Every structure is written in C-alpha cells, then in structure tokens.
Amino acid sequence: MDPEVIESITHQVHRRFPEFAGTKAKVRKQPLPKSGGRRLIGAQKQNYLLTFKKDVRGPGGLTITRWVRVVANPKGKIIKITTSK
C-alpha cells in the first residue's frame, strides 16, 4: 500500500477518533473472503487491515487499551471501521 494512501486513511481515523492523534497504523494484507462474489485481477485480490492502538485513561484512573481496525482497499477506500470500547 502506498504511503500516501496510508497517510490519508490515518488522517481520517485521527479526525473521527481524536484520542488516536499521533498514532501510526500497523498495516497487514487481508485476502478477500471467497464468498465476496467479486472478480478482481492480480494484486487487487486483497484488502488491507490497518490497526491503531492507544492506551487511554478510563474511569477511576484505570488505563484501557483501545483499538481501531480499518479495512481498506488498495486505492484507500475505507470499507469498514471498528473500534473497541
């Protein structure tokens, strides 16, 4: 995945989840499910999983690890965003 695409996705995550400002993504390839029904060629038979991790203060001063997972295609279109609570 291009560094510019990763930077664009990171900017979108930081805008949506301000507590993750300053974090960098861990990027991994993620193959498309076989039941996806899409006919793609060559290197586009995969999506990318970007994970962001941040330790934040919870109620009572406890430290909680929060995660944001982003599934995006090779062109940088975000398909799905999930977060831990």
C-alpha positions as CSV (number, residue, x, y, z in Angstrom):
1,M,0.0,0.0,0.0
2,D,1.3,3.4,-0.9
3,P,2.5,5.7,2.0
4,E,0.2,8.5,0.7
5,V,-2.8,6.2,0.9
6,I,-1.8,5.1,4.5
7,E,-1.4,8.7,5.5
8,S,-4.9,9.6,4.0
9,I,-6.5,6.8,6.0
10,T,-4.6,7.7,9.1
11,H,-5.8,11.3,8.8
12,Q,-9.4,10.1,8.5
13,V,-9.0,8.0,11.6
14,H,-7.5,10.8,13.6
15,R,-10.3,13.1,12.6
16,R,-13.0,10.6,13.6
17,F,-11.2,9.4,16.8
18,P,-9.2,12.4,18.1
19,E,-7.8,10.4,21.0
20,F,-5.8,8.5,18.5
21,A,-4.0,11.6,17.3
22,G,-0.3,10.9,16.9
23,T,-0.7,7.1,16.5
24,K,0.6,5.2,13.5
25,A,-1.1,2.2,11.8
26,K,0.2,-1.3,11.6
27,V,-0.6,-2.4,8.1
28,R,-1.3,-6.0,7.0
29,K,-2.6,-7.6,3.9
30,Q,-6.0,-9.2,4.2
31,P,-7.3,-11.6,1.5
32,L,-10.8,-11.1,0.3
33,P,-13.3,-13.7,1.5
34,K,-14.1,-16.4,-1.0
35,S,-17.8,-15.6,-0.8
36,G,-17.2,-12.0,-1.7
37,G,-18.6,-12.5,-5.2
38,R,-16.1,-10.0,-6.7
39,R,-14.0,-10.7,-9.7
40,L,-10.7,-8.9,-9.2
41,I,-7.4,-9.3,-11.1
42,G,-3.9,-9.9,-9.7
43,A,-2.8,-7.8,-6.7
44,Q,-6.3,-6.4,-6.1
45,K,-7.5,-9.7,-4.7
46,Q,-6.7,-8.4,-1.2
47,N,-7.7,-5.6,1.2
48,Y,-5.5,-4.1,3.8
49,L,-6.1,-4.1,7.6
50,L,-4.8,-1.1,9.4
51,T,-4.8,-1.3,13.2
52,F,-4.3,1.6,15.6
53,K,-3.6,1.1,19.3
54,K,-3.7,3.6,22.1
55,D,-3.7,3.4,25.9
56,V,-6.2,5.9,27.4
57,R,-7.4,6.7,30.9
58,G,-10.7,5.2,31.8
59,P,-13.0,5.8,34.8
60,G,-11.2,5.8,38.1
61,G,-7.8,6.4,36.5
62,L,-7.5,2.9,35.0
63,T,-5.6,2.5,31.8
64,I,-7.6,1.0,29.0
65,T,-6.1,-0.2,25.7
66,R,-8.3,0.9,22.7
67,W,-8.1,-0.4,19.2
68,V,-9.3,0.9,15.9
69,R,-9.4,-1.5,13.0
70,V,-9.8,-0.2,9.4
71,V,-10.3,-2.4,6.4
72,A,-9.5,-0.6,3.2
73,N,-9.0,-1.5,-0.5
74,P,-5.6,-0.9,-2.2
75,K,-6.8,2.5,-3.5
76,G,-7.5,3.7,0.0
77,K,-11.3,3.5,0.1
78,I,-12.4,2.6,3.7
79,I,-14.6,-0.4,3.7
80,K,-15.2,-0.9,7.4
81,I,-14.1,0.7,10.7
82,T,-14.5,-1.0,14.0
83,T,-13.3,0.1,17.5
84,S,-13.0,-1.4,20.9
85,K,-14.7,0.3,23.9
